[in-house]
């Protein structure tokens, strides 16, 4: 099951944020040509900033489960690779 599917089925603020990050990451990974890759690098960098900001938020510190934090780190790792490729 993908992260997009996993968090689509869940309720709550954290699940919504993770689902949105996963959907965006999925869209960015559907690159078909070099022009899209260049455009996606800046989008990936922007997404990375927002995911990191959320992962370090007071909300995640107080309410995030270890599984959610692990999934956030997975998203950060994937989007970091996209931003630098």
N, C-alpha and C positions, 0 to 999 in steps of 0.2 A: 504494500500500500504506500502510495506517495504521501509526502507531507501535505500536499494540497488536499488529497482525499481524507487523510487522517483528521485534519483540523476543520474541514468543511462539515463533518459530522458532529463536531463538538460545539457546545454553547459557551458563551462568556467572552469577556474582553480579550484575554490572552489568546484564546483559540482564534478569535477573529483576526488579531494582529498577525499571528503565525500563518493563518490561511492566506491573508493578503500578501505577506512576504513570499510565501511559497508560490502563489499564483503569478506574482510579478517575476520571480526568478524563472519560473517555467516559461513565461512569455519571452524573457530575454534570451533564454537558451535556444529558442527557435529561429536562430539566425540563418539566413539563406545566402547572403552574399557579403563581400568584404565591406561594402558601404554600411550595411547594417551592423557589422561587427564593430566598426569604428564608432558609430552612433551609440551602440549598446555599451561601450566602455564607460562613457560618461554617465549613462543611466545606471549601470552596475555600481559605479563608484558612489553615486547618490543613494542608491538603495542600501549599499553597505553601511554608509553613515547612519541611516535611519535604523537599520537592524541593530547596529552596535549601540546606538543611543537607547533603543528599547531594551536591549539585553542588560544594559547598565542602569536602568531606571529603578527608582524606589519600588515601583509596582512589581517588577520581576524579582527584586531582592526579597520582597515581603510575600509575594503570592505565587511566584513561579515554581513549578515542580522541577525536580532534577531532570525528568524526561523532556520537559519544555525547554529547559536551559540547554540540554544536549542538542535538541532540534534547532534551536537558535544558532548554536555554534556551527552546526552543519550548514545552515543557510549562509552564515558569515563566511565559512570556508569556501563554499561554492561561488558566492558572489565575488569574493576576493580574487579567485582564479579568473573569473570573467573580466574583472576590471583591469587585470594586468596582462592578460593574453594578447 
